[in-house]
Structure formats: C-alpha cells, structure tokens
Amino acid sequence: MNMRHRFTRVVRPAPGAPGTGAPRFASAVVVSTLAVLLAACTGTDTGETAATGTTSAPASSSAAAAADSTVSPVDTDSVQTDAPVTSSALVLTWAEYSDDDGTIDAAAFVQGVVETGGTCLLTATRRGEEHTSDPTPAEPGPSTTDCGPLSIQLPGGSSGSWDVSVTYSSSTAGDLTSETTKVQVP
C-alpha cells in the first residue's frame, strides 16, 4: 500500500519584514516623534534660518563662564548635619466629663518617643482638691507613645471647673506633663 502525505507549508513574513505595512508605519511614527522631540531640545538664536535651513545657537556667556570655572571636591568628613531631635513633649489630645458614669476622661501622646515601659497618670484639681487616676501603662504607636484613654471617678458634688493634665513617666523620657486644660463638670 502506497500512501503519500501531502503537507502544505504556510509561510508568514516576520514582523517588520518588507510588505507587512503596519510595523513599517509604526517605525516611521516613532522616528518622526523622536526627531520632533530632539528638535525641541536644541536651542535657537533669534529664529533666523541660514541658507542651509539650519539654525545655530548663540554662544552663552554662562556656558563660557562654566568652562572657565573649576569644581573643587567637597570634604565629606566635615559636612555638618542637623542634630537629632531629642526633645519630647506630652500632648493632651482631649479631655471631657462623662455624665453617664461621673468621670473625667482624657488621652495624650508623647511626641518624639516610641517605647514600652512608661506609665501615664491623669490628674484633676479644683480649689485645692486633687484626684488622680491609677497609673496606666503607655502603649507604643507607629510614631508616638500613647496614653489613654485615662479616667478619674469623681465623688458626688464635684460640679465646677476642673484643671486637667496628664503626666508620663519613663526611664528614657523622664517625667513629662501636658499642658493643663479646663473641664466643666455640671
């Protein structure tokens, strides 16, 4: 039995080969775009064109001055940098009276310090009377150390204006006290 197989070979031109059309057009667009961009980067004088159709840029006095100047190396051992930030501040973020449970509540953060091991204390004073919260461990945040929320249970008959502040203590930052704010208790 004699079997013959016939195969048909399909030949496709390589991309960009003569006769393909679209890649050749795309190449022409890219070359034209580059030529326009390059022309935009070159300087021109007053816009007059010489007989050859080209323009020339005038000599720049700053270019001549740059050619005459010399650059001396910089001594990197004596370069001064800013001193690291070493100051810390305790910022009272909020303080309020909660009528629901008869407490003064507040929160604060230690700016410039991120650490564990510190303690926070809320203090409220009025006409010589002082109340403090239990010492509460501070919590490190992404860029600060956070105090709060802190709470002080006030005794009955504590209406009036109270001076409220937060104190933070740690072996690293020492003892910091926030600014005092007033909280009105009805």
GUDO-141839 format. One record per residue: z, x, y of N, C-alpha, C in turn. Coordinates in steps of 0.2 Angstrom, whole numbers, padded with zeros to 4 digits, always signed. Each point is the difference from the previous one (the first is absolute). Layout:
# residues N
ZXYZXYZXY...
This chain:
# residues 186
+0000+0004-0006+0000-0004+0006+0000+0004+0006-0005-0001+0004-0001+0004+0006+0003-0004+0006+0005+0003+0003+0003-0004+0006-0001+0005+0006-0002-0003+0005-0001+0004+0006+0004-0004+0006+0004+0004+0003+0004-0003+0006-0003+0002+0006-0001-0004+0004-0002+0001+0007+0005-0001+0005+0001+0006+0004+0005+0000+0005-0004+0000+0007+0003-0004+0005-0003+0000+0006+0005+0004+0005-0002+0005+0003+0004+0004+0004+0000-0003+0007+0005-0001+0003+0000-0003+0007+0003+0006+0005-0004+0002+0004+0001+0006+0005+0002-0003+0007+0006+0001+0002+0002-0002+0007+0001+0006+0004-0003+0000+0006+0001+0006+0005+0007+0001+0001+0002+0006+0001+0006+0002+0002+0002-0002+0007+0006-0001+0002+0001-0003+0007-0002+0006+0005-0003-0003+0005-0003+0005+0005-0006+0003-0001-0003-0002-0006-0007+0003-0002-0005-0003+0004-0006+0003+0001-0005-0003+0004-0002-0007-0003-0001-0004+0004-0002-0007-0002+0006-0005-0001+0006+0002+0001+0005-0004-0001+0002-0004+0007-0002+0002+0006+0000-0004+0006+0007+0000+0003+0005-0004-0003+0006-0001+0003+0004+0006+0001+0001+0005-0005+0004+0006+0002-0003+0004+0005-0007+0000+0000-0003+0004+0005+0001-0003+0007+0000-0006+0001+0002-0004+0006+0007+0002+0002+0005+0000-0005+0007+0001+0002+0001+0007+0002-0004+0005-0003+0001+0007+0002-0003+0001+0007-0005-0004+0002-0003+0000+0007+0005-0002+0005+0004-0006-0002+0005-0003+0004+0006+0005+0002+0002+0003-0006+0006+0005+0001-0002+0006+0004-0006+0003-0001-0003+0006+0004+0000-0002+0007-0003-0006+0002-0001-0003+0007+0007-0001+0003+0005-0002-0004+0007-0001+0003+0003+0006+0002-0001+0005-0005+0003+0007+0001-0003+0003+0007-0007-0001+0000-0003+0003+0006+0003-0003+0007+0001-0006+0000+0002-0004+0006+0007+0003+0001+0004+0000-0005+0007+0002+0001+0001+0007+0003-0005+0005-0003+0000+0007+0002-0002+0000+0007-0005-0004+0002-0003+0000+0007+0006-0002+0005+0004-0005-0002+0005-0002+0004+0006+0005+0001+0000+0005-0004+0005+0005+0000-0002+0006+0005-0006+0000+0001-0002+0006+0004+0000-0002+0008+0002+0005+0004+0001-0001+0007-0007+0000+0003-0001-0003+0006-0006+0000+0004+0002+0002+0007-0005+0003+0004+0001+0001+0007-0001-0006+0004-0004+0000+0005-0001-0006+0004-0005-0005-0003-0002+0001-0006-0004-0005-0003-0007+0002+0000-0002+0005+0004-0007+0002+0000-0002+0003-0006-0006-0001-0002-0003+0002-0006-0005+0006+0001+0000+0005-0003-0005+0005+0001-0007-0002-0003-0005+0004+0001-0006-0001-0003-0001-0001-0007+0005+0003-0003+0000+0000-0008+0003-0006-0002+0004-0004+0004+0003-0006-0002+0007+0001-0002+0003+0005+0001+0007+0002-0002+0004+0000+0007+0006-0001-0001+0005+0001+0006+0004+0006-0002+0003+0003+0006+0004+0006-0001+0007-0002+0003+0005+0003-0002+0007-0001+0003+0001+0005+0004+0003-0001+0006+0001+0005+0005+0006+0004-0003+0001+0007+0003+0005+0004-0002+0007-0003+0003+0005+0000-0004+0006-0003+0002+0005+0005+0003+0003-0001+0005+0004+0006+0003+0007+0000-0005+0002-0006-0003+0005+0001-0004-0001+0003-0007-0007+0000-0002-0002+0003-0006+0000+0008+0002-0002+0002+0006+0000+0007+0002+0007+0002+0000+0004-0004+0003+0007+0003+0001+0004+0000-0007-0002-0004-0005+0003+0000-0007-0003+0006-0003-0006+0002+0001-0003+0006-0003+0004+0007+0003+0002+0000+0006+0004+0005+0003+0007+0001-0002+0003-0006-0002+0007+0000-0002+0001+0002-0007+0006+0003-0001+0002+0002-0007+0006-0004-0002+0000-0001-0006+0006-0004-0003+0004+0005-0003+0007-0001+0002+0005+0005-0003+0003-0004-0006+0003+0003-0005+0003-0003-0005+0007-0002+0002+0003-0006-0003+0006-0002+0002+0005+0002-0005+0006+0003+0002+0005+0002-0004+0004-0006-0002-0001-0002-0007+0003-0006-0003+0007+0001-0001+0003+0006+0000+0007+0001-0001+0004-0002+0006-0003+0000+0006+0004-0002+0006-0002-0007+0002-0003-0004-0003-0002-0007+0002+0007-0004+0000+0001-0003+0005+0006-0004+0000-0001-0008-0002+0004-0002-0004+0000-0007-0002+0006-0004+0003-0001-0007-0001+0005-0004+0003+0006+0001-0005+0006-0001+0003+0006+0000-0004+0001-0006-0004+0003+0000-0006+0000-0006-0004+0005-0004+0003-0001-0007-0001+0004-0005+0003+0007+0000-0004+0005+0001+0003+0007+0001-0003+0005-0006+0002-0002-0003+0006+0004-0006+0002-0001-0006-0004+0006-0003-0001+0000-0007-0003+0003-0005+0004-0002-0006-0001+0003-0005+0004+0001-0006-0004+0005-0004+0001+0001-0006-0004-0002-0006+0005-0005-0004-0003-0003-0005+0004+0003-0007-0003+0003-0004+0004+0002-0006-0001-0006-0005+0000-0002-0003-0005-0006-0004+0000+0001-0007+0001+0006-0003-0002+0002-0007+0002+0007-0001-0002+0003-0005+0004+0007-0002-0001+0000-0007+0002+0004-0004-0004+0000-0007+0001+0006-0003-0003+0002-0006+0003+0006-0004-0003-0003-0005-0005+0003-0001-0006-0002-0005-0005+0005-0005+0000-0002-0006+0003+0004-0006+0000+0002-0002-0007-0005+0001-0005+0001-0003-0006+0006+0003-0004+0001+0006+0001+0006+0003-0004+0005+0004+0005-0001-0001+0007+0005+0003+0004+0000+0008+0000-0006+0003+0000-0001+0007+0000-0004+0003+0005+0001+0006+0002-0004+0004+0004-0004+0004-0004-0007+0000+0000-0004+0004-0004-0004+0004+0004-0002+0006-0003-0004+0005+0004-0004+0005-0005-0005+0003+0002-0003+0005-0003-0002+0006+0005-0001+0006-0003-0002+0006+0004-0004+0004-0005-0003+0006+0003-0003+0005-0003+0001+0007+0003+0000+0005-0004+0001+0007+0003-0007+0003+0000-0002+0001+0006-0006+0003+0002+0000+0007-0001-0005+0003-0004-0001+0007-0001+0004+0002-0006+0003-0004-0004+0004+0002-0006-0002-0005-0005-0002+0003-0006-0001-0003-0006+0005+0003-0006+0005-0003-0002+0005+0003-0004+0004-0006-0004+0003+0002-0005+0005-0004-0004+0007+0003+0002+0005-0004-0001+0007+0003+0000+0003-0002+0007-0004-0003+0005+0004-0002+0006+0003-0007-0001+0004-0001+0005+0003-0007+0000+0000-0003+0007+0000-0007+0000-0001-0003+0006+0006-0005+0001+0001-0001+0006+0006-0004+0002-0001-0004+0006+0001-0007+0000-0001-0004+0005+0006-0001+0004+0001+0000+0006+0006-0001+0004-0001-0005+0006+0004-0005+0000+0000-0005+0006+0007+0000+0003-0001+0001+0007+0007+0000+0004-0001-0005+0005+0006-0003+0002+0001-0004+0006+0007+0000+0002+0001+0001+0007+0006+0000+0003+0006+0004-0004-0002+0006-0002+0005+0004-0004+0001-0002-0008-0004-0005-0002+0000-0002-0007-0006+0003-0003+0001+0003-0006-0006+0004-0003+0000-0002-0008-0006-0002-0002-0001-0001-0007-0006+0004-0002+0001+0003-0007-0005+0004-0002-0002-0003-0007-0006+0002-0002-0003-0002-0007+0003+0005-0005-0001-0001-0006+0001+0005-0005-0005+0005+0000+0001+0006-0001-0005+0006+0000-0005-0002-0005-0007+0000+0002-0005-0002-0004-0005+0006-0001-0002+0002-0006-0005+0005-0001-0006-0001+0003-0003+0005+0004-0006+0000+0003-0006+0001-0005-0006-0003+0001-0005+0000-0004-0006+0004+0003-0003+0005-0004-0005+0004+0003-0007-0004+0000-0003+0000+0005-0007-0004+0001-0005+0006+0000-0007-0002+0001-0005+0004+0001+0001+0006+0005+0002-0002+0006+0001+0004+0006+0006+0000+0003+0005-0004-0002+0007-0001+0003+0005-0001-0005+0006+0000+0002+0005-0002-0005+0003-0007+0003+0001-0005-0004+0001-0007+0002+0007-0002-0001+0003-0003+0005+0007-0003-0001-0001-0007+0001+0002-0004-0005+0000-0007+0000-0004-0004-0004+0001-0006+0000+0004-0004+0005+0008+0001-0001+0003+0001+0005+0008+0001+0000+0003-0007+0003+0006-0001-0003+0003-0006+0002+0008+0000+0001+0002-0003+0005+0007+0000+0002+0003-0008+0000+0005-0001-0004+0002-0007+0000+0005-0001+0006-0001-0004+0004+0005-0001+0006+0005-0005-0002+0006+0001+0003+0005-0005-0001-0001-0006+0004+0003-0006-0002-0001-0006+0004+0002+0001+0008-0003-0003+0004+0002+0000+0007-0002+0007+0003-0006+0002-0002-0003+0007+0002-0005-0002+0005-0001-0005+0004-0005-0002+0004+0000+0005+0006-0006+0001+0003+0000+0005+0006-0006+0005-0001+0000+0005+0004-0005+0005+0000+0003+0006-0004-0003+0003-0005+0002+0005-0004-0005+0006+0002+0003+0006+0000-0004+0007+0000-0001+0002-0007-0006+0001-0002-0002+0002-0006-0004+0006-0001+0002+0004-0004-0004+0007-0001+0001+0002-0008-0005+0004-0002+0000+0003-0007+0001+0007+0001+0004+0003-0005+0001+0007-0001-0002+0002-0007-0004+0006+0001-0002+0003-0007+0003+0007+0000+0002+0001-0006+0003+0007-0002-0003+0003-0006-0001+0007+0000-0003+0003-0005+0002+0008+0001-0001+0004-0006+0001+0007+0001-0005+0003+0004-0006-0003-0001-0006+0003+0004-0001-0002+0007+0001-0006+0001-0001-0003+0007+0006+0000+0004+0006+0001-0003+0006-0001+0004+0002-0007+0001+0004-0001+0005+0001-0007+0002-0004-0002+0006-0004-0006-0001-0004-0003+0005+0002-0007+0002+0000-0002+0006+0002-0007+0002-0006-0003+0004-0002-0006-0002-0005-0003+0004+0002-0002+0007-0004-0002+0004+0002-0003+0006+0003-0007-0001+0004-0002+0004+0004-0006+0000-0004-0006+0002+0000-0006-0003-0003-0006+0002+0005-0005+0000-0001-0006+0004+0004-0005+0000-0002-0006-0004+0005-0003-0004-0002-0006-0004+0005-0005+0002-0003-0006+0001+0004-0006+0003+0002-0004-0006+0007-0001-0001+0002-0004-0005+0002-0007+0003-0002-0006-0002+0001-0006+0003+0007-0002-0002
